[in-house]
C-alpha cells in the first residue's frame, strides 16, 4: 500500500467538497510557490481560463514588495479584471494550500473588492 502525501489528500478533499458548488459559478484556482503567487478564474464547463493574474507579470515583478503585499496586490488586480468580464460569484479552490498567510490575504482582498464566495 502506498502512502499518499498529506498535500495530495488535502487537495482531493477540497476538490470533493467543491463539486457540490460547481453549478453556476466559476472557480478561482490558486498556485503558490516559495516566491510567487498566481491565480486564475476558470470555467469548468468549457475548460477555459477566463481571467488570470500572477506575480510574474511585469507590472508586479518590477515593484519591490513583501510576499503578503504581493498577494494582496494580485487579489486587487484579479478582482478588477473579473469585474471587467462581469464575474461576481465564484468559488475559491485553494488546492493543496492551507487557508492562512498569503492564501488568506489573497482571499480576503478578493472579498473586499467585490467577489462573492
C-alpha positions in Angstrom: 0.0 0.0 0.0 1.4 3.4 -1.0 1.5 6.3 1.3 -0.4 9.3 -0.1 1.1 12.7 0.8 -0.8 15.0 3.1 -0.8 17.7 0.4 -2.5 15.4 -2.2 -5.0 14.3 0.4 -5.9 17.9 1.2 -6.2 18.8 -2.5 -8.5 15.9 -3.2 -10.6 16.6 -0.1 -11.0 20.2 -1.1 -12.0 19.4 -4.7 -14.5 16.8 -3.4 -16.2 19.5 -1.3 -16.3 21.9 -4.2 -18.1 19.6 -6.6 -21.4 20.4 -5.0 -20.9 24.1 -5.7 -19.9 23.8 -9.3 -23.4 24.5 -10.8 -23.3 28.1 -12.0 -20.1 29.6 -10.6 -16.6 29.9 -11.9 -13.6 28.6 -10.0 -10.6 30.6 -8.7 -7.6 28.3 -8.7 -4.5 29.4 -6.8 -1.0 28.3 -7.3 1.7 29.3 -4.8 5.4 28.7 -4.8 8.1 29.9 -2.5 8.3 33.4 -4.0 5.4 33.7 -6.4 1.6 33.5 -6.4 -0.7 33.1 -9.4 -4.4 32.8 -9.7 -6.9 32.2 -12.4 -10.6 32.1 -12.8 -11.7 29.0 -14.7 -14.9 28.0 -16.4 -15.1 24.3 -15.7 -17.8 23.6 -18.2 -15.7 24.9 -21.2 -12.4 24.1 -19.6 -11.1 27.7 -20.3 -9.3 30.3 -18.2 -11.3 33.5 -18.3 -9.1 35.8 -16.1 -5.6 35.4 -14.6 -3.1 37.3 -12.5 0.4 36.5 -11.4 3.3 37.9 -9.5 5.5 37.1 -12.5 3.8 39.8 -14.6 6.0 42.8 -15.5 4.0 45.5 -13.6 4.1 43.4 -10.3 7.6 42.0 -10.7 9.2 45.4 -11.0 7.8 46.6 -7.7 9.7 45.8 -4.6 7.2 44.4 -2.0 6.9 41.7 0.5 5.1 38.4 -0.3 1.9 39.2 1.6 1.7 42.6 0.0 2.2 41.0 -3.4 -0.7 38.5 -2.7 -2.9 41.4 -1.7 -2.0 43.4 -4.9 -2.6 40.3 -7.1 -6.0 39.9 -5.4 -6.9 43.5 -6.3 -5.8 43.1 -9.9 -7.7 39.8 -10.3 -10.9 41.3 -8.8 -10.6 44.3 -11.2 -10.2 42.1 -14.2 -13.1 39.9 -13.1 -15.4 42.9 -12.8 -14.5 43.9 -16.4 -15.7 40.4 -17.5 -18.9 40.7 -15.3 -17.9 37.9 -13.0 -19.2 38.4 -9.4 -19.8 34.9 -7.9 -17.0 32.3 -7.8 -15.8 29.6 -5.6 -12.4 29.5 -4.1 -10.2 26.5 -4.8 -7.2 26.7 -2.6 -5.9 23.3 -3.8 -3.3 21.8 -1.5 -2.6 25.0 0.3 -3.7 25.8 3.9 -6.0 28.8 4.4 -3.6 31.1 6.1 -0.8 33.5 5.3 -0.6 34.6 1.7 -3.6 32.5 0.6 -5.8 34.0 3.3 -4.7 37.5 2.5 -5.4 36.9 -1.2 -8.9 35.6 -0.5 -9.8 38.5 1.9 -8.7 41.0 -0.7 -10.9 39.4 -3.3 -13.8 39.6 -0.9 -13.1 43.3 -0.2 -13.1 44.1 -3.9 -16.5 42.6 -4.7 -16.1 38.9 -5.5 -18.5 36.7 -3.5 -17.5 33.2 -2.4 
